[in-house]
Amino acid sequence: MSATLSEQTKAVFEQARNGQLKAGALIPAYSEQDSYLDTFNPYDNSVIGRIYRGDSDTVQAAVSAGRDCFNEGSWSNMEPGERKAVLQRWIALMSDAADELAALDCVDAGKPITECLETDIPETLNTFSWYAEASDKLFGKVAPSAPDTLALITKEAAGVVGAVLPWNFPAQMFAWKVAPALAVGNSVVVKPAEQTSLSAYRMVQLAHEAGVPAGALTMVTGLGEETGQPLGLHNDVDVVSFTGSTEVGRLFLTYSAQSNLKRIVLECGGKSPQVIFDDVYSLEDIVDDVLAAAFWNMGENCSCGSRLLVHHSRKDELLELLKTKLADWKVGDPTDPATMIGPMVERVHFDKVVSHLAGAKSDGALLVHGGATPELGAGMFVEPTIFDGVTPSMALFREEVFGPILAITTFDSEEEAIALANDTHYGLAASLYTADVRRAHRVSRAIRAGTVSVNCFSEGSMATPFGGYKLSGFGGQDNGMEAFEQYLETKTTWYAN
């Protein structure tokens, strides 16, 4: 794959080289102070700009603006078709700025520019389009009742929603949360990850330009403990939707208990299995899917298929195909359209991923491909790595790495494959490969995961909900019509003659 860079994209890269990119708090009548955080390019650790360092006062201003807007009704009481029209104007502006948004995510998160241009931003726009179109098609119900009564069951916007975003898919996760919450009339306060705030800032600017009231969509930037925590503890926030680590997800549940028992929606990672049976039609036909599941976005993906469970009779053949195909995966500067593996997002995360390399070797796993940390840029690269002989007792089998490391474990029977697939505290996604349709039904039903892909790697589409079992999820799901539910309240109204 190789994208052609537009002048819009090149302009962002030039601004990044000159340290001119900036993201601030977007709150009505809010006056910025002089507290900022540098924001870095993960490739060379250069300062590409700065973000405003918000605090509890910033959060208070954003929530107050959201509540005032919600109560005043300029967005919450807007006729659904009119809200859709505003969202469609916003989508048009984002489409015009698509190459700019892709470049911002590239330099901010270290994501390969071709993926940003060809996958992330198109999917971001598709998400907004899908929810804009669906927003005026949510119907209430009339309940059976006596002839002299009428019982209506209706949906209403929850109020003020906090959207706390991860750093791995900055624009796309913004869309997954903001689009459904905003489309049904909520006021939304966005808190992007401090490592990757730039595309969110630009999208909020474009939203206001399109006609979304300033109070209906606000944004706070800064450290999690200084902005995310006050958002979670705020008594006037009705819903918080969070994607990120299980550790921080637990904190948001605590914040809810300590405040107003706000609804919490969590998507908290995974340790997803890829299960390959001996009766698979052709290993050559599936190898690209297996690699994408394991190494797409440098493995910085919550649904990453980081555990490869393969029937012992097919392992050697598959391993040779994987190693051959990986020769085409270029590691390097994410602004190069040919690059497929960029750097880890920051030094702390790089060190964590590298510790798994050392830990796997110490535990007795066999390094069969990769394992190096190339001295490119600032040295935060981990090349695609494969370990064989990984057993369930090893940390590499059990812990989420969030990096480009694949663990291979063999099995002998269908029952053993299912047991290995379910031997995890997570349950976000899984893939299985088999030519037996009956086995496909049995195994897909037996695997405890929110999304199961058969003979492919997929997270589904906007029409299907995305969320997990066990430690992978809590309180709701992104995508699909189901995503609307977490941002709505249900009301029953009785009428009597």
C-alpha positions in Angstrom: 0.0 0.0 0.0 1.2 3.5 -0.7 -0.6 6.8 -0.5 0.2 10.0 -2.4 0.6 12.9 -0.1 -1.5 16.0 -0.7 -0.4 19.6 -0.1 -2.7 19.6 2.9 -0.9 16.7 4.4 2.6 18.1 3.6 1.6 21.4 5.2 0.8 19.7 8.5 4.1 17.8 8.4 5.9 21.2 7.9 4.0 22.7 10.8 5.0 19.7 13.0 8.7 20.2 12.0 8.5 23.8 13.1 6.6 23.0 16.4 3.6 25.0 15.3 0.7 22.6 16.1 -1.5 23.5 19.0 -4.6 22.2 20.8 -6.4 24.2 23.5 -9.5 24.1 25.6 -12.6 24.7 23.5 -15.1 26.1 26.0 -17.4 29.1 25.5 -16.0 32.3 27.0 -13.1 30.4 28.5 -9.9 32.4 28.8 -6.7 30.3 28.2 -4.0 30.7 30.8 -0.3 30.1 30.3 -0.2 26.4 31.3 0.8 24.1 28.4 2.2 20.7 27.8 4.6 20.0 24.9 3.3 17.4 22.4 5.8 15.2 20.8 6.3 13.3 17.5 6.9 9.7 18.5 9.2 9.1 15.5 12.0 11.5 16.6 10.7 12.8 19.9 10.7 16.3 18.6 8.3 18.9 19.9 5.6 19.4 17.3 3.5 21.9 19.2 1.7 22.2 22.5 -1.6 21.5 24.2 -3.4 23.5 26.9 -3.0 21.9 30.3 -6.5 21.9 31.7 -7.4 21.3 35.3 -10.6 20.9 37.4 -11.6 24.5 36.7 -11.4 23.8 33.0 -13.6 20.8 33.4 -16.0 22.8 35.5 -16.3 25.4 32.8 -16.9 22.8 30.1 -19.5 20.9 32.1 -21.3 24.1 33.0 -21.4 25.2 29.4 -22.7 21.8 28.4 -25.4 21.8 31.1 -26.5 25.3 30.2 -26.7 24.4 26.5 -28.7 21.2 27.3 -31.2 23.0 29.5 -31.6 25.9 27.1 -32.4 23.4 24.4 -30.7 24.9 21.3 -29.3 21.4 20.6 -31.1 19.0 22.8 -34.6 20.2 21.7 -33.7 20.8 18.1 -35.9 18.8 15.6 -34.0 15.6 14.8 -33.9 16.4 11.1 -32.3 19.8 11.8 -29.7 18.2 14.0 -28.9 15.7 11.2 -28.5 18.6 8.7 -26.0 20.3 11.1 -24.1 17.0 11.4 -24.0 16.6 7.7 -22.5 20.1 7.3 -19.9 19.1 9.8 -19.1 15.9 7.9 -18.6 17.9 4.7 -16.1 20.2 6.4 -14.2 17.2 7.9 -14.2 15.6 4.4 -12.6 18.7 3.0 -10.0 18.5 5.8 -9.5 14.8 5.7 -5.8 14.9 4.6 -5.1 17.4 7.4 -6.8 15.2 10.0 -4.8 12.2 8.7 -1.5 14.1 9.0 -2.3 15.2 12.5 -2.9 11.7 13.7 0.3 10.5 11.9 2.6 13.0 13.6 0.8 12.9 17.0 0.5 9.2 17.4 3.2 7.8 15.2 0.6 6.1 13.0 1.6 5.3 9.4 0.3 8.0 7.1 -1.1 5.5 4.6 -3.3 3.9 7.3 -4.5 7.3 8.4 -5.4 8.3 4.9 -6.9 5.1 3.7 -8.4 3.6 6.9 -8.7 5.8 10.0 -10.1 9.0 8.6 -12.4 7.4 6.0 -13.8 5.3 8.9 -14.1 8.4 11.1 -16.2 10.1 8.4 -18.2 6.9 7.8 -19.0 6.8 11.6 -20.3 10.3 11.6 -22.3 9.7 8.4 -23.9 6.6 9.8 -25.0 8.2 13.1 -26.2 11.4 11.4 -28.4 9.3 9.1 -29.7 7.1 11.9 -30.4 10.0 14.3 -33.9 10.8 13.1 -34.9 7.1 13.0 -35.2 6.3 16.7 -38.8 5.5 17.4 -40.7 5.2 20.7 -43.3 2.6 21.5 -46.9 2.5 22.6 -47.5 -0.1 25.3 -50.7 -2.2 25.5 -53.1 -0.5 28.0 -56.7 -0.1 29.0 -59.0 1.7 26.5 -59.1 4.8 28.6 -55.3 5.1 29.0 -52.3 5.6 26.7 -48.8 4.5 27.7 -45.9 5.9 25.7 -42.3 4.7 26.0 -39.9 7.3 24.7 -36.1 7.9 24.6 -34.5 11.2 25.8 -30.9 12.4 25.7 -29.2 11.6 29.0 -27.8 15.1 29.4 -24.0 15.8 29.7 -21.7 13.1 28.4 -18.0 12.8 29.1 -16.1 11.1 26.3 -12.6 10.0 27.4 -10.5 8.9 24.5 -7.5 6.6 24.0 -4.3 7.5 22.1 -4.2 4.6 19.6 -7.0 5.8 17.2 -7.4 9.5 18.0 -9.9 10.6 15.3 -11.7 7.3 15.0 -12.4 6.9 18.7 -13.6 10.5 18.8 -16.2 9.6 16.2 -17.2 6.3 17.9 -18.2 8.2 21.0 -19.1 11.8 20.0 -21.2 10.9 16.9 -24.0 8.8 18.7 -23.9 10.9 21.8 -24.2 14.2 20.0 -26.7 13.0 17.4 -29.4 12.3 19.9 -29.1 15.7 21.6 -26.6 15.3 24.4 -24.0 17.9 25.3 -20.6 16.3 25.0 -17.4 17.1 26.8 -14.4 15.4 25.0 -11.2 14.6 26.8 -8.7 13.3 24.3 -5.5 11.5 25.4 -2.8 14.0 26.3 -0.5 12.3 23.8 -2.9 12.7 20.9 -5.2 15.8 21.1 -4.6 17.5 17.8 -7.2 15.9 15.5 -9.9 16.1 18.1 -9.2 19.8 18.5 -9.5 20.4 14.8 -12.7 18.4 14.5 -14.4 20.3 17.4 -13.4 23.6 15.6 -15.1 22.4 12.5 -18.2 21.3 14.4 -18.6 24.8 15.7 -18.1 26.2 12.2 -20.8 23.8 10.9 -23.4 25.1 13.5 -23.0 22.7 16.5 -23.6 25.1 19.4 -20.4 25.8 21.3 -21.9 24.5 24.6 -23.1 21.3 22.9 -19.6 20.1 22.1 -16.7 21.2 24.3 -13.2 19.9 24.7 -10.7 19.8 27.5 -7.0 18.9 27.0 -4.4 17.9 29.6 -3.3 15.0 31.8 -5.7 12.3 32.9 -5.4 12.9 36.6 -6.0 16.7 36.1 -8.9 16.6 33.6 -10.2 13.0 33.2 -10.5 12.4 36.9 -12.5 15.7 37.6 -14.8 14.7 34.7 -15.4 11.3 36.2 -16.1 12.8 39.6 -18.3 15.7 38.4 -21.8 15.5 39.9 -23.3 17.2 36.8 -22.0 14.7 34.3 -24.6 12.0 33.4 -22.5 9.5 31.4 -18.8 8.9 30.9 -17.8 6.7 28.0 -14.1 5.6 28.3 -11.8 3.5 26.2 -8.4 2.7 27.6 -6.7 0.5 30.2 -8.5 -1.8 32.6 -6.7 0.0 35.4 -8.1 3.4 34.5 -11.5 1.8 33.7 -11.8 0.6 37.3 -11.0 4.2 38.5 -14.0 5.5 36.5 -16.3 3.1 38.2 -14.9 4.3 41.5 -15.4 7.9 40.5 -19.1 7.1 39.7 -19.6 5.6 43.1 -17.9 8.6 44.8 -20.1 11.1 42.9 -23.6 10.9 41.4 -23.6 7.3 40.2 -23.3 8.4 36.7 -23.5 5.8 34.0 -20.1 4.4 33.0 -19.3 2.7 29.7 -16.0 1.0 29.5 -14.0 -0.6 26.7 -10.8 -1.9 28.3 -8.6 -3.9 26.1 -8.1 -7.6 25.3 -5.9 -10.5 24.7 -7.6 -11.8 21.6 -7.0 -15.3 20.2 -6.7 -16.3 16.5 -7.6 -20.0 16.3 -6.4 -21.9 13.2 -7.7 -25.5 12.8 -6.0 -28.2 10.8 -8.9 -28.3 8.2 -8.4 -24.7 7.1 -8.7 -24.4 3.3 -5.5 -22.6 2.5 -2.9 -21.0 4.8 -1.8 -18.7 2.0 -5.3 -17.3 1.8 -5.4 -16.4 5.5 -1.9 -15.2 6.3 -2.5 -11.6 5.5 -5.5 -11.5 7.9 -3.4 -13.2 10.6 -0.7 -10.6 10.2 -3.1 -7.7 10.2 -4.8 -8.9 13.4 -1.4 -9.2 15.1 0.5 -6.2 13.8 -1.9 -3.6 12.4 -1.3 -0.2 14.1 1.9 -1.6 15.6 -0.2 -3.9 17.8 -1.5 -0.8 19.6 -5.1 -2.1 19.2 -7.4 -3.4 21.8 -8.7 -6.2 19.6 -5.2 -7.2 18.5 -5.0 -10.9 17.7 -1.9 -11.3 19.8 -2.4 -15.0 20.7 -2.1 -17.4 17.7 -3.6 -20.8 18.6 -2.8 -23.2 15.8 -3.2 -26.9 15.3 0.2 -28.5 15.7 0.1 -30.1 12.2 -0.2 -26.6 10.5 2.2 -24.6 12.7 5.4 -24.9 10.8 3.9 -24.2 7.4 2.1 -21.1 8.8 5.1 -19.8 10.6 7.2 -19.9 7.4 4.4 -18.0 5.6 4.2 -15.4 8.3 8.0 -14.7 8.3 8.0 -14.5 4.5 5.2 -12.0 4.4 6.6 -9.9 7.2 9.6 -9.1 5.0 7.2 -6.6 3.2 6.3 -4.8 6.4 8.5 -1.7 6.3 9.5 -0.3 9.7 10.3 3.4 9.7 9.2 7.0 9.5 5.4 7.1 9.7 5.2 10.1 7.3 6.7 7.8 4.6 3.7 6.3 2.6 5.6 3.0 2.4 5.9 2.5 6.2 3.7 -0.1 7.8 5.2 -0.1 11.3 5.8 3.2 13.1 7.1 3.9 16.5 5.5 3.2 19.9 3.5 6.2 21.0 5.9 7.3 23.8 8.9 6.2 25.8 7.0 4.8 28.8 5.0 2.6 26.5 8.0 1.5 24.5 9.7 0.4 27.7 6.7 -1.6 28.6 6.6 -3.4 25.3 10.4 -4.1 25.4 9.9 -5.6 28.9 7.6 -8.2 27.3 10.4 -9.1 24.9 12.8 -9.8 27.8 10.1 -11.5 29.9 9.1 -13.9 27.1 12.7 -15.0 26.6 13.1 -15.4 30.4 9.9 -17.5 30.6 11.3 -19.9 27.9 9.4 -18.8 24.8 11.3 -19.3 21.6 12.0 -16.2 19.6 11.5 -17.1 15.9 11.2 -13.8 14.2 12.1 -10.2 15.0 12.7 -9.1 18.5 14.9 -6.1 17.6 14.4 -2.5 18.5 15.8 -0.6 15.5 17.8 2.5 16.1 15.5 4.7 14.0 14.5 8.3 14.9 14.3 8.5 18.7 14.7 4.7 19.1 11.1 3.8 20.1 10.6 1.1 17.5 9.8 -2.6 18.0 9.9 -4.7 14.9 7.2 -7.3 14.3 8.1 -10.2 16.6 6.9 -13.8 16.9 7.5 -16.1 19.8 6.8 -19.9 19.6 6.2 -22.4 22.3 4.2 -19.9 24.5 2.3 -21.7 27.3 -0.7 -20.5 29.3 1.5 -19.9 32.3 3.6 -17.3 30.6 2.9 -13.6 30.9 3.0 -13.2 27.1 0.0 -15.5 26.9 -2.0 -13.7 29.6 -1.0 -10.0 29.6 -2.0 -7.4 27.1 1.2 -6.1 25.4 -0.3 -3.4 23.1 2.7 -3.8 20.8 3.8 -5.9 17.8 4.5 -9.2 19.6 2.7 -12.4 18.5 2.6 -15.5 20.8 2.1 -18.9 19.2 0.6 -21.8 21.1 -0.3 -25.2 19.6 -3.3 -27.4 20.3 -4.4 -30.9 19.3 -8.2 -30.9 19.6 -11.2 -28.6 19.2 -11.9 -28.8 22.9 -8.3 -27.8 23.7 -8.5 -24.9 21.3 -11.7 -23.5 22.9 -10.2 -23.9 26.4 -7.1 -22.0 25.3 -9.1 -19.3 23.6 -11.2 -18.7 26.7 -8.2 -18.9 29.1 -8.0 -15.1 29.6 -9.5 -12.4 31.8 -10.4 -10.5 28.6 -13.1 -11.1 26.0 -13.1 -8.5 23.4 -12.5 -10.3 20.0 -11.5 -13.6 18.5 -10.9 -15.0 15.0 -11.2 -18.6 13.9 -10.3 -20.3 10.7 -11.9 -23.6 9.6 -13.4 -25.2 6.4 -16.0 -27.0 8.5 -19.2 -24.9 8.8 -20.4 -27.0 11.8 -17.2 -26.4 13.6 -17.4 -22.7 12.8 -20.8 -22.6 14.5 -19.7 -24.6 17.5 -16.5 -22.8 18.2 -17.8 -19.2 17.5 -20.6 -19.9 20.0 -18.2 -21.4 22.6 -15.7 -18.5 22.5 -16.4 -15.9 25.1 -15.8 -12.7 23.2 -17.9 -9.7 22.0 -16.9 -10.1 18.3 -15.9 -13.4 16.7 -14.7 -13.4 13.1 -14.9 -16.6 11.1 -12.3 -17.1 8.3 -11.2 -13.4 8.5 -10.0 -10.7 10.9 -12.7 -8.1 11.4 -14.1 -5.8 14.0 -17.4 -5.7 12.2 -19.0 -2.5 10.7 -20.8 0.5 12.0 -24.0 -1.6 11.8 -22.7 -4.0 14.5 -22.0 -3.3 18.1 -18.4 -3.5 19.4 -17.7 -4.4 23.0 -16.4 -7.2 25.1 -17.0 -9.7 27.8 -15.2 -9.9 31.2 -12.5 -7.3 31.7 -12.9 -6.0 28.2 -16.1 -4.2 28.6 -18.7 -2.8 30.9 -22.0 -0.8 30.6 -22.5 -0.7 26.9 -21.0 -1.0 23.4 -19.8 1.3 20.7 -21.2 1.1 17.2 -24.5 -0.1 15.9 -27.8 1.2 17.0 -26.9 -0.2 20.4 -24.4 2.6 20.9 -27.3 5.1 21.1 -28.7 3.3 24.2 -25.8 4.3 26.5 -26.5 8.0 25.8 -30.3 7.8 26.2 -32.8 7.6 29.1 -36.0 5.7 28.8 -39.2 7.4 29.9 -42.7 6.0 30.4 -45.6 8.5 30.1 -49.1 7.6 31.1 -52.2 9.4 29.8 -55.7 8.9 31.2 -59.0 10.1 29.9 
